[in-house]
Amino acid sequence: MTAIWQGFLKAIELIVSLNHEVLEITVRTLAISISSTVIAGLICLPLGSLIHFNNFRGKRTVINLIQTFYSVPTVAVGLIVFLLFSRSGPLGFFELLFTPQVMVIGQVILISPIMLGLVIAALKGVDRAAYETAIATGASEFQATTTVIREARYSIYSAMIMGFGRAISEVGLALMVGGNIRGYTRVMTTAISLETSKGDIVLSIALGIILISIALIINFSLSRLQQRY
């Protein structure tokens, strides 16, 4: 127990002193996860609007399929991305395997179903009268759609935060397509896994504290947005 407590104190010291390795891994993790969330948001918001505001055959099936992918294992997505970008894969000529770029691509694929489903649910939660009133007052379909999106903005923000939380906490995909290369693709989750297996508990605890702190901030932000909504 004493060794654990001492490790915890040393981990706090690493964080407070802005240890180079801890800072580097944290910044890289945030950069990859934020990039993934922004890109996924730019895809999911228009796509979710397209699905919600249009009636077409099989719409219910499409939504059910999206919801099915909520719990897809990260290693499954990692395997797909690995096969696509490996040297023998169809996208191997891009030579992106074991780079931060392919980690972003993988995370976008991982979190998009969650964000897309939540965006559709957010738009569905807005009273239909808001759209019809906008049309009745002379607004175009695009303007009416924008009105509904504005009404659902807090729920859409929640979808973005949920996507970010999923991205920053995954480990399987990052390990498979990123390779956990020190100074290049190593992120907090993969570093914690590696350092713990090596016995470097201090660095693992330091990164774990930061990761848990980010998780608390995410949960607090979600709670605040839900209260405002």
C-alpha positions in Angstrom: 0.0 0.0 0.0 2.9 2.3 0.8 4.4 1.8 -2.6 1.1 2.7 -4.3 0.8 5.8 -2.3 4.4 6.9 -3.1 3.7 6.1 -6.8 0.6 8.3 -6.6 2.6 11.2 -5.0 5.3 10.9 -7.7 2.7 10.9 -10.4 1.2 14.1 -9.0 4.7 15.5 -9.1 5.1 14.6 -12.8 1.9 16.4 -13.6 2.6 19.5 -11.6 6.1 19.8 -13.0 4.8 19.4 -16.5 6.9 16.4 -17.3 7.8 16.5 -21.0 6.7 12.9 -21.7 3.4 13.3 -19.8 2.7 16.6 -21.5 3.6 15.3 -25.0 1.4 12.2 -24.7 -1.5 14.3 -23.3 -1.3 16.9 -26.1 -1.1 14.3 -28.8 -4.1 12.4 -27.3 -6.2 15.6 -27.2 -5.1 16.6 -30.7 -6.1 13.3 -32.2 -9.4 13.0 -30.3 -10.5 16.5 -30.9 -9.6 16.3 -34.7 -11.6 13.0 -34.9 -14.6 14.6 -33.1 -14.6 17.7 -35.3 -14.4 15.7 -38.5 -17.1 13.3 -37.4 -19.3 16.2 -36.4 -18.9 17.8 -39.9 -20.0 14.5 -41.4 -22.8 13.5 -39.0 -24.6 16.8 -38.7 -25.5 17.2 -42.4 -26.0 13.4 -42.8 -28.2 13.2 -39.7 -30.3 16.1 -41.0 -30.6 14.4 -44.4 -31.9 11.2 -42.8 -34.2 13.0 -40.4 -35.8 15.5 -42.7 -36.4 13.1 -45.6 -38.8 10.2 -45.7 -37.6 7.2 -47.7 -38.1 3.5 -47.9 -36.0 1.7 -45.3 -35.5 4.8 -43.1 -36.3 2.8 -39.9 -33.9 0.1 -41.0 -31.1 2.6 -41.6 -31.6 4.1 -38.1 -31.7 0.7 -36.5 -28.4 -0.2 -38.3 -26.8 3.0 -37.0 -27.8 2.2 -33.5 -26.5 -1.3 -33.8 -23.0 0.1 -34.4 -23.1 2.1 -31.1 -21.3 -0.8 -29.3 -19.0 -2.0 -32.1 -15.7 -3.2 -30.5 -12.8 -0.8 -31.0 -10.6 -3.8 -32.0 -13.1 -4.6 -34.8 -12.8 -1.1 -36.2 -9.0 -1.3 -35.7 -8.9 -4.5 -37.7 -10.9 -3.0 -40.6 -8.8 0.1 -40.7 -5.6 -2.0 -40.5 -6.6 -4.2 -43.4 -7.6 -1.1 -45.5 -4.3 0.7 -44.9 -1.8 -2.2 -44.7 0.7 -2.5 -47.6 -1.5 -5.2 -49.2 -4.7 -3.3 -48.5 -6.7 -1.2 -51.1 -5.6 2.0 -49.4 -2.0 0.9 -48.6 -0.5 3.2 -51.2 -1.3 6.2 -48.9 1.3 4.7 -46.5 -0.7 6.0 -43.4 -0.5 2.9 -41.2 1.1 3.6 -37.9 0.6 7.4 -38.2 -1.6 9.9 -36.2 -3.6 10.5 -39.4 -4.8 6.9 -39.6 -5.6 7.0 -35.9 -7.9 10.0 -36.6 -9.5 8.1 -39.5 -10.1 5.1 -37.3 -11.6 7.2 -34.5 -13.9 9.0 -37.0 -15.2 5.6 -38.1 -15.6 4.5 -34.5 -17.5 7.5 -33.1 -19.6 8.4 -36.2 -22.4 5.9 -35.6 -22.8 7.2 -32.0 -22.8 10.9 -33.0 -25.0 10.3 -36.1 -27.6 8.4 -34.0 -27.6 11.1 -31.3 -27.9 13.9 -33.9 -30.9 12.2 -35.4 -32.4 11.7 -32.0 -31.7 15.4 -31.1 -33.5 16.6 -34.3 -36.4 14.2 -33.7 -36.8 15.7 -30.2 -37.6 19.1 -31.6 -41.3 19.8 -32.0 -42.4 19.4 -35.6 -44.3 22.7 -35.2 -40.9 24.6 -35.3 -40.2 23.4 -38.8 -43.8 23.9 -40.0 -43.9 27.4 -38.6 -40.7 28.4 -40.3 -42.0 27.1 -43.6 -45.3 28.9 -43.1 -43.6 32.2 -42.5 -41.8 32.0 -45.8 -38.5 30.3 -44.8 -36.8 28.0 -47.3 -36.3 24.3 -46.5 -32.7 25.1 -45.7 -33.6 27.9 -43.3 -36.3 25.8 -41.6 -33.8 23.0 -41.2 -31.3 25.5 -39.7 -34.1 26.6 -37.2 -34.6 23.0 -36.0 -30.8 22.5 -35.7 -30.6 25.6 -33.6 -33.4 24.4 -31.4 -31.6 21.1 -30.9 -28.1 22.6 -30.4 -27.6 21.5 -26.8 -28.4 17.9 -27.6 -26.1 18.1 -30.6 -23.4 19.5 -28.3 -24.0 16.5 -26.1 -23.5 14.2 -29.1 -20.2 15.9 -29.8 -19.0 15.4 -26.2 -20.1 11.8 -26.2 -18.2 11.2 -29.4 -15.1 12.8 -27.9 -15.4 10.7 -24.8 -15.6 7.5 -26.8 -12.6 8.6 -28.9 -10.2 9.6 -26.1 -10.9 6.5 -24.0 -10.5 3.8 -26.6 -7.3 1.7 -26.7 -7.7 -1.2 -29.1 -7.9 0.8 -32.3 -5.1 3.2 -31.3 -2.8 0.2 -30.5 -3.6 -1.7 -33.7 -3.3 1.1 -36.3 -1.1 3.5 -34.4 1.5 1.0 -33.2 2.1 2.9 -29.9 5.3 4.5 -31.3 7.0 6.7 -28.7 7.0 10.4 -29.6 4.8 9.8 -32.6 1.6 7.8 -32.1 1.6 7.0 -28.4 -1.5 8.3 -26.6 -2.7 8.1 -23.0 -4.5 4.8 -23.2 -1.8 2.9 -25.0 0.9 4.4 -22.8 -0.9 3.4 -19.7 -1.2 -0.2 -21.0 2.5 -0.4 -22.0 4.0 1.3 -18.9 1.9 -0.8 -16.6 3.1 -4.0 -18.3 6.7 -2.7 -17.9 6.2 -1.9 -14.2 6.4 1.9 -14.6 3.4 2.5 -12.4 4.3 6.2 -11.7 3.8 7.3 -15.4 0.7 5.1 -15.7 -0.8 6.7 -12.6 0.0 10.2 -13.9 -1.6 9.6 -17.2 -4.5 7.8 -15.5 -5.2 10.8 -13.3 -5.3 13.1 -16.4 -7.6 10.7 -18.3 -10.0 10.4 -15.3 -9.9 14.2 -15.0 -10.9 14.6 -18.6 -13.7 12.0 -18.1 -15.0 14.0 -15.2 -14.9 17.2 -17.2 -16.8 15.4 -20.0 -19.5 14.1 -17.6 -19.8 17.6 -16.0 -20.2 19.2 -19.3 -22.9 16.7 -20.4 -24.8 17.3 -17.2 -24.7 21.1 -17.6 -25.9 20.8 -21.2 -28.7 18.5 -20.3 -29.8 20.9 -17.6 -29.8 23.8 -20.0 -31.7 21.7 -22.6 
